[in-house]
Amino acid sequence: MFLSGLCLLHCLGLPLLLILLPALASFIALPEEFHLFAVLLALPVSLLALAIGARQHKSIVPLAVGIFGLLFLAVALTEKFHSDEIILTVIGASGLLFAHINNWRRRSRCLASGGV
């Protein structure tokens, strides 16, 4: 149960935090490198969670949407799109949030129906 709770916290908490970060930026001074570290943390953790879900519930939709969100987050860090960083980050984090929620729902349905 503890691990399930941690999983839920990660699946819902990290994307929500990523969505809120641009709004919190005016109140909290974070180093510029924070964005890079956040994306570098989100990439492997999210890809792993979404890939495990895809394997379990046999749908690549959450994984594909999650990759889309992660790409937006990564593109937001580039110098070329620096002026659009906030909107790209919100789009990316929203996509990642949707992917994790969709993945969680599909995994829950799969477990409820007796899937592995």
Disulfide bonds with the S-S distance in Angstrom:
none
